[in-house]
Amino acid sequence: MQLLVGFVLVVLTLPAYGRLLDPDSPANTLLDQLTPLLHAHAIDVARNLNAAASKPRKKPRSPRLGMLADIPAGSLVGSTELEHWEKSYRDQQIGAIVALPARLTSGSEEGFAEDWLKVGLAQRTFITYAVTDRASAQILVQQLHQLDFAVRLYPAANTPANSEGAPRFYATAGQRLVLDSRQARELESGALEIELLGKKLYRRSNSVFPANGRSSRYYHKGEPDRFRKADLGDNQVAATIPEIIVSGGIALGERANFQKRPVALAFQPNHSFQLQLDTGEVWQFPAQDPLMLKACFDFAVRSLNIESDAIIDIDERHRIRISEAFRNTNIGYELIGIDEQPFHYVDNLSAIKSVIIDISVGISATDTQAVFATEYEIRFINPDRHKLAETRVALVYEYDSATDTASFRDSWGPRAFRVNNVDYAALGAATRKVASVAGWAALFRAVEGSSIDFSRGRYEFLKIDNTGPPTPRSSYGG
């Protein structure tokens, strides 16, 4: 009996040791290196915190460091994520650890931010933690130093949380980790990293969201019905979606094709963009309205997340639904007006709807001046006998950003022969803004969905407030 009591006392006095919670998840070099170092400090490690959440409602006994299923490596934040994280940081709810391999830094405090932007995304590590877990955060800093990382802890001692340092690093981090804990779970924070803590993977997937609602945080009441413009069909392929979904609208879903391979995009202080090519060349886009550019970027990110090309949808009762990215913006208001234009120029058609879609976007350069070539169609649609969206006539235009003109190229469809007395030039002028928006959205979609690095100027760009006049909810136009 005395031996048993002694054994229990020894066990109770031993420290709680950290461990790898999900050894079956794909390896993560940094987390795997940290696991033995954190072992003696009672901090667990999870390569996928959501995969390790077998009992999502149960708060962890020990802090655990790891990745989240819906924040994979290489995924940069969007405007909404930055806004929510920065608010929680300024409210002194959360802090951050920023780490780079020391061999990739200049060693100077002043040069750390520039070193961060010079290295690849995979080397930029950012850890979010609850400020009440600062003691554990300091242990993480010590162990990262052991692995020869240059590390910054935010908020720094005697430094106010309104310092822009941490949010700027967050906006351009390539590997975003989080320190899960009982305290972190108790936070009422809109920061994505905090919201996803404790959520279990959904039904044989690597996401905490159901397959038909993945990233549903981006999707709200009042949005257009989600659809791919390819489902409208074309001259050879029949539509596969009901006509009601595409009643009077705009849908843009192309990714830009580049004349030469780009490697980086940078936002400049004069509100222009530069595209760096693998040849070392730099193409310059002309300065544009930053409010319009921001809406195009937010739409590109949103469309990738919710898998939809829809921007505007006007139903049979003239109710307007507009993508959240364009809602209450100047360009959104302008696009609603453009959506109503086609029937002002084309009549004598057995069609009751129109929809404007992009077909291709190419980016090239004259000398070093970058230009868009956008092909788009204005389609006039009616339901067929199966209530699907049948294109009666499609007018094909080509837009040149260098001259800001849209030229009529062709028409197709079973009622194309009925189209006459159309001022094609005027219709092109009335709709060319859609083609410009399509070009920018295609550029941003190509950047966000690839290895093209958009880090320089990203924080400043994401911080642009493009709120404009309230967009209408009903219309009596086309």
Secondary structure by P-SEA (a helix, b strand, c coil): caaaaaaaaaaaacccccccccccccccaaaaaaccccccccbbbbcccccccccccccccbbbbbccccccccccccaaaaaaaaaaaaaccccbbbbcccccccccccaaaaaaaacccccbbbbbbbccaaaaaaaaaaaaaaaccccccccccccccccaaaaaaaacccbbbbbcccccccccccccccccccccccccccccccccccccccccccccccccccccccccccccccccccccbbbbbbbbbbcccccbbbbccccbbbbbccccbbbbcccccaaaaaaaaaaaaaaaaccccccbbbccccbbbbcccccccaaaaaaaaaaaccccccccccccbbbbbbcbbbbbbcccbbbbbbbbbbbbbbbcccccccccbbbbbbbbccccbbbbccccccccccccccaaaaaaaacaaaaaaaaaaaaaaaaaacccccccaaaaaaaccccccccccccccc
